Amino acid sequence: MLINHIGVSGGKDSTALLLWAVHESGYDHTSLDVTFCDTENEHQITYDYIRMLSETVWPITTLHPPLGFFALAKKNKRFPSAKARFCTVELKIKPMLAHINTLFAQGNTVRLHSGVRAGESDARSKMLEREFDGNMLCEVYRPLLKWSIADVWAMH
C-alpha cells in the first residue's frame, strides 16, 4: 500500500500541508500517516495545538527520539549552532526514518511530504517539487513549494 506520510511541527506550513492532505489532495484517507516529532523542547502551546489538530483534523502519532533536546545538548556538551546542527537530525529525521522503516517493514511504499515553501529561503527556492531521497529511501513530495504565504493562510 502507498502511505502518504505527513510530518507536522505545529507551524503554519506543516498545518497547511496537513489540511491540504486531508481536504484537497484527493488521497484515499486510509493512506494518510501523520506524525509529530516531540523534541521535548516545545512550548506548551505547541503541544496543545498538536493535540487539537489530532482531535479535529486528523489523528497524529507522536514520535519520541531516544534523547530530548536538553539531554542531547548535555551529551554533546553544547547547544546546537550554525556549525553544529545535530538537533534536526537526532530529534526529527532519525525518529521519522525509524517510523518510515517500520512502514516499509510492513510491506508499504512511502511518499514523504514536506511543507517547505520556496519563498522561505534561497536554498529552498532551488528544491524540486518531487525527488527521490536516498537517505529516506522514498519519494519526497513538496506540494506547498510554490505556495505564497497568502496561500498558506488561505488554507488555514
C-alpha angles and dihedrals in degrees: 000000000000110000118201104209119202120188113205123199099175093253128123096258098048089046090052088049091052092048090048092049093049100038110023113018096082089227119151101255091226087067095060120107115177125187141177120203109220109214090181086234103086126117115254088246088063092051090048091048093050090049090050091050090048092051099042109025110024136331110269123204114214115223120204123205117218090251127029124223099277095041089050092049090049091049090050091042090229144060117253118271139176088278097041107044101167098135102074092048096045100036102037115009099046095047090046091048090051089051092048090048088055089054090049090050088056089059098259132137113225132213110193116211125206127194096210118136127209090227092065097074146345091254092053092048088064095053122110121241090230130020142144113257110213092197094052092034093223144084116281115210122192104191093170095051095109096036122116123223086256089058090052093051091045089056089053 
